Amino acid sequence: MKKRITLLFITFLLGAALSACGNDVEEKQGNESTDGTARVVETTVYPSETTLADLEAYLLENGVLAGERTEVNAEKVGALEGFSYPDSNVEIYEYDMDSFPYDSLATGGCVGFTYAETDTTPAETGGPFSAEAVNRQYVMIATGDVSGELRNTFGNFDR
């Protein structure tokens, strides 16, 4: 019974955190016109034959990723695969573009995760996480301040 109450409480907390992500989207630098109003930038998405490894190599070649690469559990945020560069304050994931987590991130929402307690692992909750930038199937999530150069280089990949 105690486990069920704990799981229900964790689910409630995650739901409350995710609902807070909806419309309170912080504007990123460069998304404002000179009169102070937000501008909408439309982009056309084309199918790509690139891989997550290609994106990582591109970012490294352009000198915008710093430090050591760290593996991440991409399944926790609904992604296919991903990696992290803690010194650059980013995690970069590849998503199935038809998935709910991708749709949420690409439209300004957020994702999170909750794992129930088992006999071998404690309950775990994370998030909410929102996208710093989206480029086709690739999503960059900030874990701290991200340089404009990294954001722009990520956005310019394979265009």
Backbone as ProteinMPNN parsed JSONL, in Angstrom:
{"seq_chain_A": "MKKRITLLFITFLLGAALSACGNDVEEKQGNESTDGTARVVETTVYPSETTLADLEAYLLENGVLAGERTEVNAEKVGALEGFSYPDSNVEIYEYDMDSFPYDSLATGGCVGFTYAETDTTPAETGGPFSAEAVNRQYVMIATGDVSGELRNTFGNFDR", "coords_chain_A": {"N_chain_A": [[0.825, -1.188, 0.0], [1.966, 1.202, 0.759], [3.827, 1.602, -1.266], [2.127, 2.057, -3.451], [0.885, 4.463, -2.749], [3.134, 6.127, -2.68], [3.915, 5.95, -5.394], [1.644, 7.073, -6.599], [1.819, 9.682, -5.581], [4.267, 10.535, -6.718], [3.574, 10.427, -9.422], [1.585, 12.398, -9.447], [3.181, 14.673, -8.827], [4.883, 14.754, -11.075], [2.98, 15.152, -13.096], [2.018, 17.684, -12.361], [4.352, 19.19, -12.676], [4.812, 18.895, -15.438], [2.546, 20.104, -16.495], [3.088, 22.709, -15.991], [4.761, 23.498, -17.961], [3.562, 24.242, -20.352], [2.493, 27.029, -21.599], [4.291, 28.947, -20.758], [6.665, 29.843, -22.165], [9.965, 30.722, -22.473], [11.385, 33.372, -24.294], [13.929, 33.045, -26.668], [17.128, 34.524, -27.33], [17.269, 36.562, -30.186], [14.798, 36.004, -31.238], [13.146, 38.124, -31.331], [11.619, 40.965, -32.778], [12.58, 44.292, -33.912], [10.722, 46.003, -32.775], [10.043, 44.858, -30.401], [8.181, 42.817, -30.364], [7.369, 39.341, -30.588], [8.61, 37.286, -33.207], [7.575, 35.038, -35.724], [9.205, 32.291, -36.966], [9.263, 30.392, -39.726], [10.13, 27.188, -40.82], [11.09, 24.878, -43.329], [10.902, 21.438, -43.258], [12.934, 18.901, -44.311], [13.395, 15.512, -45.375], [16.122, 13.719, -43.959], [19.285, 12.194, -44.394], [21.132, 11.999, -42.469], [22.981, 11.125, -39.474], [22.959, 10.787, -35.865], [25.57, 10.653, -35.035], [26.824, 12.007, -37.141], [25.878, 14.6, -36.675], [27.049, 15.117, -34.167], [29.799, 15.008, -34.88], [29.895, 17.21, -36.635], [29.314, 19.342, -34.877], [31.517, 19.155, -33.184], [33.633, 19.598, -35.022], [33.159, 22.255, -35.597], [33.864, 23.396, -33.252], [32.125, 23.887, -31.064], [31.32, 22.242, -29.038], [32.361, 21.312, -25.823], [34.632, 19.599, -23.635], [34.207, 16.27, -22.297], [32.486, 13.566, -23.859], [29.475, 12.117, -22.708], [27.6, 9.236, -22.043], [24.058, 8.831, -22.249], [20.844, 7.849, -20.949], [18.722, 7.503, -23.245], [16.15, 6.505, -23.555], [14.744, 7.292, -21.309], [13.72, 9.826, -21.793], [12.167, 9.367, -23.941], [13.542, 9.166, -26.341], [15.406, 7.917, -29.224], [18.198, 7.617, -29.251], [21.086, 9.186, -27.703], [23.396, 11.704, -26.399], [25.621, 13.413, -24.125], [27.269, 16.505, -23.368], [28.583, 17.627, -20.757], [30.217, 19.879, -20.084], [29.455, 21.728, -21.971], [26.887, 22.125, -21.343], [24.708, 20.679, -22.491], [22.423, 18.175, -23.674], [21.956, 15.988, -26.307], [19.625, 14.583, -28.451], [18.226, 11.999, -30.557], [15.131, 11.623, -32.057], [12.167, 9.73, -32.822], [10.248, 11.135, -35.186], [7.533, 10.869, -35.243], [6.692, 10.397, -32.719], [5.122, 10.876, -29.482], [6.697, 12.183, -27.393], [8.571, 13.608, -28.99], [6.867, 15.275, -30.487], [5.787, 16.846, -28.46], [8.106, 18.221, -27.475], [8.947, 19.543, -29.827], [6.944, 21.368, -30.218], [7.117, 23.244, -28.241], [6.529, 22.243, -25.756], [7.162, 19.994, -22.997], [9.022, 17.17, -21.651], [9.134, 14.416, -19.358], [9.974, 11.937, -16.872], [8.971, 9.007, -15.075], [9.753, 6.417, -12.969], [8.663, 3.556, -11.401], [9.192, 2.235, -8.12], [11.138, -0.664, -7.691], [12.087, -4.025, -6.684], [14.826, -3.898, -6.85], [15.578, -1.301, -7.53], [15.222, 2.162, -6.614], [12.317, 4.372, -6.687], [12.142, 6.747, -9.351], [12.165, 10.024, -10.623], [12.166, 12.481, -13.164], [12.644, 15.662, -14.722], [10.533, 18.486, -15.453], [11.7, 18.542, -18.87], [12.591, 20.743, -21.425], [12.938, 21.686, -24.905], [15.898, 23.176, -26.058], [16.662, 23.686, -28.616], [15.488, 22.576, -31.818], [16.131, 20.518, -34.545], [15.057, 19.103, -37.21], [14.899, 15.672, -36.651], [16.477, 15.856, -34.436], [17.073, 16.921, -31.12], [18.019, 19.396, -28.867], [18.69, 19.648, -25.5], [18.986, 21.854, -22.871], [21.148, 21.908, -20.061], [22.014, 23.878, -18.558], [23.407, 27.173, -18.993], [23.579, 27.863, -22.446], [25.669, 28.466, -25.186], [25.166, 30.984, -27.693], [26.433, 30.506, -30.071], [26.697, 27.707, -30.153], [23.974, 27.011, -30.202], [23.208, 28.193, -32.661], [24.906, 26.847, -34.485], [24.038, 24.211, -34.152], [21.445, 24.535, -35.161], [22.041, 25.073, -37.812], [22.92, 22.721, -38.894], [23.21, 20.537, -41.601], [21.796, 22.039, -43.576]], "CA_chain_A": [[0.0, 0.0, 0.0], [2.87, 2.341, 0.846], [4.396, 1.789, -2.597], [1.086, 2.63, -4.312], [0.723, 5.876, -2.363], [4.34, 6.81, -3.151], [3.83, 6.028, -6.85], [0.596, 8.048, -6.906], [2.359, 11.0, -5.253], [5.269, 10.852, -7.735], [2.833, 10.69, -10.651], [0.97, 13.718, -9.278], [4.233, 15.686, -8.934], [5.314, 14.833, -12.466], [1.887, 15.791, -13.849], [2.008, 19.115, -12.034], [5.53, 19.8, -13.289], [4.633, 18.938, -16.885], [1.521, 21.083, -16.862], [3.667, 24.04, -15.845], [5.596, 23.793, -19.121], [2.757, 24.612, -21.5], [2.504, 28.307, -22.29], [5.263, 29.866, -20.193], [7.869, 29.602, -22.932], [10.875, 31.855, -22.444], [11.864, 33.686, -25.623], [15.367, 32.953, -26.824], [17.73, 35.67, -27.979], [17.168, 36.524, -31.629], [13.431, 35.737, -31.648], [12.375, 39.337, -31.169], [11.818, 41.97, -33.809], [13.067, 45.544, -33.345], [9.676, 46.682, -32.013], [9.821, 44.145, -29.153], [7.208, 41.736, -30.476], [7.947, 38.072, -31.023], [8.387, 36.988, -34.617], [7.445, 33.618, -36.002], [10.121, 31.852, -38.006], [8.817, 29.117, -40.262], [11.158, 26.457, -41.531], [10.633, 23.696, -44.046], [11.637, 20.264, -42.819], [13.156, 17.936, -45.373], [13.958, 14.262, -44.876], [17.574, 13.768, -43.886], [19.996, 10.921, -44.331], [22.199, 12.163, -41.501], [22.874, 10.366, -38.235], [23.326, 11.524, -34.665], [27.039, 10.723, -35.054], [27.162, 13.091, -38.073], [25.614, 15.854, -35.975], [28.099, 15.284, -33.153], [31.051, 15.335, -35.579], [29.735, 18.573, -37.143], [29.427, 20.274, -33.755], [32.912, 19.108, -32.734], [34.453, 20.251, -36.046], [32.946, 23.694, -35.496], [34.403, 23.824, -31.971], [31.092, 24.406, -30.168], [31.147, 21.311, -27.924], [33.553, 21.279, -24.983], [34.685, 18.564, -22.616], [34.095, 14.863, -22.653], [31.164, 13.011, -24.184], [28.914, 11.236, -21.704], [26.438, 8.479, -22.499], [22.815, 9.111, -21.539], [19.778, 6.872, -21.153], [17.788, 8.211, -24.116], [14.794, 5.979, -23.364], [14.076, 8.003, -20.219], [13.014, 10.99, -22.331], [11.441, 8.937, -25.127], [14.367, 9.302, -27.54], [16.011, 6.706, -29.762], [19.565, 7.616, -28.752], [21.524, 10.512, -27.329], [24.67, 11.881, -25.712], [25.705, 14.644, -23.353], [28.539, 17.182, -23.168], [28.302, 18.418, -19.562], [30.918, 21.172, -20.093], [28.71, 22.622, -22.87], [25.535, 22.227, -20.774], [23.688, 20.163, -23.397], [22.176, 16.79, -24.031], [21.423, 15.989, -27.669], [18.909, 13.328, -28.676], [17.54, 11.729, -31.813], [13.775, 11.152, -31.786], [11.239, 9.337, -33.871], [9.465, 12.36, -35.378], [6.113, 10.557, -35.091], [6.441, 10.032, -31.328], [4.532, 11.892, -28.62], [7.7, 13.045, -26.77], [9.114, 14.537, -29.983], [5.836, 16.262, -30.794], [5.714, 17.752, -27.315], [9.298, 19.069, -27.465], [9.013, 20.359, -31.035], [5.9, 22.399, -30.193], [7.294, 24.108, -27.086], [6.17, 21.571, -24.507], [8.276, 19.36, -22.319], [8.908, 15.758, -21.321], [9.682, 13.996, -18.079], [9.854, 10.499, -16.725], [8.74, 8.447, -13.746], [9.924, 4.977, -12.87], [8.19, 3.053, -10.114], [10.139, 1.492, -7.299], [11.145, -2.118, -7.852], [12.851, -4.683, -5.624], [16.254, -3.596, -6.986], [15.849, 0.124, -7.767], [14.248, 3.08, -6.007], [11.513, 5.162, -7.625], [12.922, 7.84, -9.927], [11.404, 10.989, -11.408], [13.009, 13.52, -13.741], [11.977, 16.611, -15.593], [10.31, 18.468, -16.9], [12.754, 18.996, -19.759], [12.091, 21.348, -22.661], [13.966, 21.771, -25.939], [16.643, 24.418, -26.303], [16.578, 23.834, -30.067], [15.056, 21.384, -32.547], [16.557, 20.507, -35.94], [14.479, 17.85, -37.702], [14.705, 14.658, -35.622], [17.426, 16.088, -33.36], [16.612, 17.855, -30.097], [19.036, 19.782, -27.9], [18.13, 20.02, -24.206], [19.978, 22.564, -22.076], [21.268, 21.578, -18.65], [22.572, 25.117, -18.014], [23.501, 28.19, -20.042], [24.093, 27.362, -23.715], [26.152, 29.577, -26.007], [24.443, 31.27, -28.926], [27.172, 29.871, -31.159], [26.292, 26.3, -30.168], [22.578, 26.974, -30.637], [23.163, 28.497, -34.099], [25.561, 25.768, -35.231], [23.086, 23.096, -34.104], [20.352, 24.874, -36.075], [22.523, 25.107, -39.198], [23.368, 21.41, -39.33], [22.615, 19.929, -42.779], [20.805, 22.896, -44.25]], "C_chain_A": [[0.871, 1.255, 0.0], [3.488, 2.653, -0.523], [3.379, 2.442, -3.533], [0.883, 4.107, -4.006], [1.925, 6.687, -2.846], [4.299, 6.981, -4.659], [2.781, 7.053, -7.28], [1.094, 9.469, -6.653], [3.379, 11.437, -6.309], [4.59, 11.182, -9.062], [2.163, 12.057, -10.597], [2.003, 14.826, -9.445], [4.705, 15.855, -10.374], [4.248, 15.501, -13.322], [1.835, 17.282, -13.597], [3.186, 19.826, -12.687], [5.364, 19.925, -14.794], [3.582, 19.951, -17.295], [2.036, 22.502, -16.735], [4.477, 24.44, -17.071], [4.837, 24.458, -20.259], [2.996, 25.943, -22.158], [3.535, 29.28, -21.772], [6.61, 29.644, -20.858], [8.718, 30.86, -22.927], [11.394, 32.1, -23.853], [13.375, 33.639, -25.648], [15.863, 34.191, -27.564], [17.642, 35.509, -29.491], [15.769, 36.236, -32.126], [12.547, 36.968, -31.493], [12.655, 40.28, -32.322], [12.251, 43.26, -33.127], [12.005, 46.282, -32.551], [9.291, 45.92, -30.741], [8.811, 43.022, -29.22], [7.901, 40.477, -30.973], [7.66, 37.874, -32.504], [8.364, 35.485, -34.801], [8.361, 33.288, -37.159], [9.661, 30.488, -38.469], [9.967, 28.47, -41.018], [10.526, 25.254, -42.212], [11.509, 22.534, -43.622], [11.712, 19.274, -43.961], [13.7, 16.645, -44.77], [15.485, 14.321, -44.926], [18.155, 12.367, -43.793], [21.132, 11.001, -43.332], [21.943, 11.297, -40.27], [23.231, 11.262, -37.055], [24.848, 11.662, -34.578], [27.512, 11.822, -36.006], [26.972, 14.445, -37.408], [26.696, 16.123, -34.937], [29.42, 15.678, -33.798], [31.021, 16.776, -36.092], [29.922, 19.598, -36.019], [30.858, 20.307, -33.215], [33.836, 19.819, -33.719], [34.335, 21.765, -35.979], [33.349, 24.248, -34.125], [33.379, 24.35, -30.974], [30.757, 23.455, -29.023], [32.456, 21.238, -27.154], [33.469, 20.131, -23.996], [34.541, 17.17, -23.188], [32.652, 14.462, -22.913], [30.745, 12.058, -23.076], [27.703, 10.526, -22.297], [25.223, 8.85, -21.651], [21.82, 7.99, -21.827], [18.67, 7.58, -21.932], [16.351, 7.752, -23.926], [14.031, 6.74, -22.291], [13.27, 9.195, -20.721], [12.333, 10.657, -23.654], [12.212, 9.027, -26.419], [14.913, 7.948, -27.987], [17.429, 6.529, -29.245], [19.977, 9.045, -28.415], [22.873, 10.503, -26.653], [24.646, 13.228, -25.008], [27.13, 15.176, -23.388], [28.328, 18.12, -21.985], [28.996, 19.783, -19.544], [30.24, 22.193, -21.0], [27.263, 22.797, -22.429], [24.44, 21.731, -21.706], [23.629, 18.646, -23.396], [21.517, 16.837, -25.393], [20.862, 14.597, -27.956], [18.393, 13.244, -30.101], [16.202, 11.087, -31.465], [13.135, 10.586, -33.038], [10.299, 10.532, -34.018], [7.963, 12.123, -35.278], [5.75, 10.226, -33.639], [5.84, 11.201, -30.543], [5.597, 12.763, -27.947], [8.299, 14.058, -27.752], [8.116, 15.647, -30.282], [5.731, 17.293, -29.675], [6.894, 18.722, -27.307], [9.334, 20.028, -28.654], [7.983, 21.483, -31.048], [5.965, 23.261, -28.926], [6.896, 23.509, -25.762], [7.391, 20.957, -23.856], [7.983, 17.884, -22.068], [9.498, 15.518, -19.948], [9.571, 12.491, -17.999], [9.615, 10.141, -15.26], [8.91, 6.942, -13.842], [9.5, 4.552, -11.474], [9.306, 2.296, -9.4], [10.004, 0.001, -7.6], [11.929, -2.722, -6.687], [14.327, -4.284, -5.663], [16.562, -2.118, -7.19], [14.801, 0.996, -7.088], [13.43, 3.786, -7.083], [12.353, 6.34, -8.105], [12.018, 8.718, -10.776], [12.374, 12.032, -11.939], [12.19, 14.43, -14.624], [11.239, 17.652, -14.808], [11.502, 19.034, -17.666], [12.103, 19.604, -20.996], [13.25, 21.502, -23.637], [14.594, 23.155, -25.979], [16.57, 24.732, -27.795], [16.165, 22.502, -30.671], [15.5, 21.543, -34.0], [16.188, 19.134, -36.496], [14.308, 16.861, -36.563], [15.616, 14.851, -34.41], [16.918, 17.171, -32.415], [17.76, 18.11, -29.129], [18.331, 20.258, -26.638], [19.242, 20.652, -23.39], [19.958, 22.076, -20.633], [21.853, 22.761, -17.885], [22.576, 26.145, -19.123], [24.172, 27.598, -21.277], [24.51, 28.555, -24.568], [25.291, 29.745, -27.255], [25.108, 30.613, -30.117], [26.807, 28.39, -31.276], [24.867, 26.165, -30.683], [22.484, 27.201, -32.153], [23.785, 27.39, -34.936], [24.675, 24.531, -35.264], [21.978, 23.325, -35.114], [20.753, 24.843, -37.54], [22.968, 23.749, -39.717], [22.539, 20.906, -40.497], [21.506, 20.761, -43.4], [21.307, 23.3, -45.596]], "O_chain_A": [[0.56, 2.241, -0.668], [3.652, 3.816, -0.89], [3.749, 3.302, -4.333], [0.724, 4.913, -4.923], [1.767, 7.795, -3.357], [4.619, 8.059, -5.16], [3.006, 7.814, -8.221], [0.81, 10.368, -7.444], [3.357, 12.587, -6.748], [4.995, 12.12, -9.748], [2.169, 12.793, -11.583], [1.74, 15.816, -10.128], [4.903, 16.979, -10.836], [4.568, 16.325, -14.179], [1.627, 18.062, -14.526], [3.038, 20.938, -13.194], [5.732, 20.946, -15.374], [3.714, 20.592, -18.338], [1.462, 23.416, -17.327], [4.844, 25.607, -17.209], [5.44, 25.176, -21.057], [3.651, 25.993, -23.199], [3.645, 30.377, -22.319], [7.586, 29.296, -20.193], [8.261, 31.932, -23.324], [11.797, 31.161, -24.539], [14.029, 34.146, -24.736], [15.123, 34.821, -28.321], [17.912, 34.429, -30.017], [15.554, 36.22, -33.338], [11.321, 36.856, -31.522], [13.789, 40.384, -32.79], [12.289, 43.326, -31.898], [12.349, 47.12, -31.718], [8.324, 46.285, -30.072], [8.6, 42.331, -28.224], [8.897, 40.546, -31.692], [6.596, 38.25, -32.995], [9.064, 34.752, -34.102], [8.303, 33.927, -38.21], [9.666, 29.53, -37.696], [10.687, 29.134, -41.765], [9.549, 24.688, -41.723], [12.735, 22.644, -43.629], [10.693, 18.859, -44.511], [14.396, 16.685, -43.756], [16.06, 14.911, -45.84], [17.569, 11.474, -43.18], [22.019, 10.147, -43.345], [20.835, 10.804, -40.057], [23.745, 12.366, -37.236], [25.353, 12.678, -34.101], [28.496, 12.503, -35.715], [27.807, 15.337, -37.557], [27.203, 17.241, -34.843], [30.093, 16.589, -33.316], [32.021, 17.486, -35.992], [30.611, 20.602, -36.199], [31.354, 21.367, -32.832], [34.727, 20.56, -33.305], [35.295, 22.479, -36.269], [33.189, 25.442, -33.869], [33.718, 25.174, -30.124], [29.992, 23.815, -28.129], [33.529, 21.116, -27.745], [32.383, 19.736, -23.573], [34.726, 16.93, -24.381], [31.725, 14.954, -22.271], [31.558, 11.286, -22.568], [26.88, 11.144, -22.973], [25.359, 9.147, -20.464], [21.941, 7.276, -22.822], [17.781, 8.187, -21.336], [15.424, 8.539, -24.119], [12.804, 6.828, -22.349], [12.243, 9.538, -20.135], [11.962, 11.558, -24.406], [11.617, 8.974, -27.496], [14.888, 6.97, -27.24], [17.822, 5.432, -28.848], [19.3, 10.0, -28.796], [23.433, 9.445, -26.365], [23.779, 14.067, -25.255], [28.086, 14.403, -23.432], [27.942, 19.274, -22.169], [28.426, 20.751, -19.041], [30.427, 23.396, -20.821], [26.499, 23.527, -23.061], [23.347, 22.297, -21.72], [24.614, 17.947, -23.159], [20.612, 17.642, -25.616], [21.522, 13.581, -27.738], [18.156, 14.255, -30.762], [16.14, 10.136, -30.686], [13.514, 10.92, -34.161], [9.621, 10.899, -33.059], [7.193, 13.083, -35.231], [4.622, 9.82, -33.362], [6.028, 12.364, -30.899], [5.435, 13.983, -27.919], [8.511, 15.218, -27.401], [8.48, 16.823, -30.324], [5.599, 18.488, -29.94], [6.697, 19.926, -27.146], [9.709, 21.191, -28.505], [8.126, 22.445, -31.802], [4.992, 23.928, -28.576], [6.92, 24.195, -24.741], [8.522, 21.357, -24.134], [6.86, 17.413, -22.246], [10.273, 16.329, -19.441], [9.127, 11.842, -18.946], [10.002, 10.868, -14.345], [8.297, 6.282, -14.681], [9.937, 5.134, -10.481], [10.238, 1.79, -10.025], [8.898, -0.522, -7.745], [12.382, -1.996, -5.802], [15.007, -4.323, -4.638], [17.715, -1.716, -7.035], [13.633, 0.618, -6.997], [13.811, 3.796, -8.254], [13.176, 6.869, -7.358], [11.204, 8.219, -11.553], [13.306, 12.427, -11.237], [11.178, 14.027, -15.197], [11.33, 17.675, -13.581], [12.22, 19.899, -17.165], [11.163, 19.033, -21.548], [14.413, 21.453, -23.237], [13.9, 24.171, -25.94], [16.435, 25.89, -28.191], [16.447, 21.438, -30.119], [15.27, 22.587, -34.612], [16.894, 18.147, -36.29], [13.629, 17.178, -35.586], [15.531, 14.083, -33.452], [16.402, 18.202, -32.848], [18.392, 17.178, -28.633], [17.486, 21.152, -26.686], [20.314, 20.068, -23.23], [18.894, 21.859, -20.054], [22.153, 22.649, -16.696], [21.831, 26.013, -20.094], [25.196, 26.92, -21.177], [23.78, 29.543, -24.658], [24.759, 28.776, -27.798], [24.436, 30.208, -31.066], [26.628, 27.881, -32.383], [24.585, 25.298, -31.51], [21.763, 26.483, -32.845], [23.25, 27.031, -35.985], [24.572, 23.872, -36.299], [21.608, 22.409, -35.848], [19.915, 24.614, -38.413], [23.358, 23.638, -40.879], [21.312, 20.848, -40.412], [20.426, 20.259, -43.708], [20.621, 24.022, -46.32]]}, "name": "protein", "num_of_chains": 1, "seq": "MKKRITLLFITFLLGAALSACGNDVEEKQGNESTDGTARVVETTVYPSETTLADLEAYLLENGVLAGERTEVNAEKVGALEGFSYPDSNVEIYEYDMDSFPYDSLATGGCVGFTYAETDTTPAETGGPFSAEAVNRQYVMIATGDVSGELRNTFGNFDR"}
